[in-house]
Amino acid sequence: MRIAKRVAGLLCAAAAVAAAGEAAAAEIKVGLLSQFSGAYTWWGREYQRGVDLYLAQRGGKFGEHTITVLSRDEAGSNPQRARQLSQELVVRDKVQYLIGGVFTPTVLGAVDVINQTKTPYVILNSGTSSVTDKSQYYVRAGFTQWTVSIPLVQWAYDQGMKNAVVLAADYAPGHDALEAFGKTFAKLGGKVVGEIKVPMGTTDFSSYLQRVRDLKPQAVFMFMPVGPMSAGMIRSFKERELDKAGITLLVTNEAQEEDIAPIGDAALGLTSALHYSPYLDTPLNKEFVTAYKAKYGKDELPSVASVAAYDGMRLIERMVGATNGVKDGDKAMAAIKDYKWDSPRGPVSIDPRTREIVQNVYMRKVEKIDGKLGNKVFHTYPAVKDPWHEINK
C-alpha cells in the first residue's frame, strides 16, 4: 500500500512540475511504446517508420518546438512491463505524450499512469473498442475490430453467404471479433454454425481447420493478430484446400502485403475489409507511398501500422500546437476532439464523444499489382464510426 501511494505521489508530482513549465522553444518528448523484439517486431519497425517519416517532413519540429521520440520495447503482451515503461517515460524522462501500443493488455497497462499524470496516449493498434472508455486521455489513431468487422459481414451477406464459422485468436480483440461478426451476421439473418477460439501463439492449425471442414460453412470470418498466426492460418487454409470445398475465407488485417508475400499465388482472390491499402488510388496516398519508398527503399510499402503512426503524430502535433509546448493533458485532448483531416487512408476525424477515429473501410481483394501481390480496393464504406460505441451508448 505504501509503495502504491508513493508511486501515485511521484506521478502526480511529475504532472504538476511538467504543467508548470514554460513553453518557449521547448524540447517536447514523446514516448513510443511498441514491439522491438520477439515475434511481433514488425509493429515496432512500422511504428518507428511512420513516426520518423512524419517528423522528417516537418524538420523534426512542431512549430518552434523540437520533438524527441524515446522508443521503448513492450517485449510481448506484458501489461506490467508496459506500466513500468510508461511510468519511467513520464516521471523520469518527462515525456508529454505517449504513442503506440500493440496489444490491448499493454495499452491498458499504462492506464493508471496516464490517468494520474493526465498524459495523452495515442493508441495505434489495440483493436478492443472498450479501451478508450478506461481513460479520457486515450485517443485512437488505428482502428477497432468492430469497425472493420461489420462492413465485412455486411458485404458477405450481400453476396449470398448465409451461414458461417467465426474463427478468432483467444484474447480481447479476438473476443470483440467473435461478438462483432456473430451479432452482426445474426442480425442480418445469417447463421453462425460455429465459433472457434485459437490460443495465442498457436502454430499448428490443423485441428481447428478440420472443425471448419466438418461444419461445412459457406464462409469463415477470421481474426488473428498480424504476424505469424495470420500468415500461418491463411497458408494452412489454402494448403488444406478448404476454398476448393466451397468455403470462402474472409479477413480484416490479416492480409497484409508482407504476410501474403510468402504464401504466394495461393493468396490470390483473398477478400478483406480494412481502412487502408498501400494501393489506395488517391493523390495523397500516392504521395505518402512515394515518400515512404524514398526513405525506406523502393521495394518497401507502408501499412496500417505505419499510417497509424503517421496520423498519430499529426494528432500530437495538433495537441502541441494547442498547448504551445506546455504539458496540459486536458487542453491537449480537447484540441483533438472533432478534429478532421485528410490522411493517406482517406478523410478521417476524431469522434468527440468516444475519441475513436472515424474513417473509411475498404473492401479489398488480393491481386497481382505491378508483378507483386497486393490488396486492390473494390468498394468503400465511408465514414465508419466505431460500431461498439454506437451500440453501447
HURARA-V165662 format. One record per backbone hydrogen bond with DSSP energy under -1.0 kcal/mol. NH is the residue of the N-H (numbers start at 0). CO is the residue of the C=O. If there is no record, write none. Layout:
[[NH	CO] [NH	CO]]
This chain:
[[4	0] [5	1] [6	2] [7	3] [8	4] [9	5] [10	6] [11	7] [12	8] [13	9] [14	10] [15	11] [16	12] [17	13] [18	14] [19	15] [20	17] [25	22] [27	65] [29	67] [30	96] [31	69] [32	98] [33	71] [42	39] [43	34] [44	40] [45	41] [46	42] [47	43] [48	44] [49	45] [50	46] [51	47] [52	48] [53	49] [54	50] [55	51] [56	52] [58	55] [59	54] [60	57] [61	64] [64	61] [65	25] [66	59] [67	27] [69	29] [71	31] [73	33] [77	75] [81	77] [82	78] [83	79] [84	80] [85	81] [86	82] [87	83] [88	84] [89	85] [90	86] [91	87] [92	87] [94	88] [95	28] [96	28] [97	119] [98	30] [99	121] [100	32] [106	102] [107	103] [108	104] [109	106] [110	107] [113	109] [114	110] [115	111] [116	112] [117	113] [118	113] [120	136] [121	97] [122	138] [123	99] [130	127] [132	129] [133	130] [137	134] [138	120] [139	354] [140	122] [144	126] [147	143] [148	144] [149	145] [151	147] [152	148] [153	149] [154	150] [155	151] [156	152] [157	153] [158	154] [159	156] [160	155] [163	190] [164	218] [165	193] [166	220] [167	195] [168	222] [169	197] [170	168] [174	170] [175	171] [176	172] [177	173] [178	174] [179	175] [180	176] [181	177] [182	178] [183	179] [184	180] [185	181] [186	182] [187	183] [189	184] [190	161] [192	163] [195	165] [197	167] [201	198] [208	204] [209	205] [210	206] [211	207] [212	208] [213	209] [214	210] [215	211] [217	162] [218	162] [219	247] [220	164] [221	249] [222	166] [230	226] [231	227] [232	228] [233	229] [234	230] [235	231] [236	232] [237	233] [238	234] [239	235] [240	237] [241	236] [245	242] [246	241] [247	217] [249	219] [250	270] [259	255] [260	256] [263	259] [266	263] [267	264] [268	365] [269	266] [271	363] [272	250] [273	361] [279	276] [281	279] [285	281] [286	282] [287	283] [288	284] [289	285] [290	286] [291	287] [292	288] [293	289] [294	290] [295	291] [296	292] [299	296] [306	302] [307	303] [308	304] [309	305] [310	306] [311	307] [312	308] [313	309] [314	310] [315	311] [316	312] [317	313] [318	314] [319	315] [320	316] [321	317] [322	318] [323	319] [324	319] [325	322] [331	327] [332	328] [333	329] [334	330] [337	349] [338	335] [340	347] [342	345] [345	342] [347	340] [348	357] [349	338] [350	355] [354	350] [357	348] [358	383] [360	380] [361	273] [362	378] [363	271] [364	375] [365	269] [366	373] [368	371] [371	368] [373	366] [375	364] [377	362] [378	362] [380	360] [383	358] [389	385] [390	386] [391	387]]
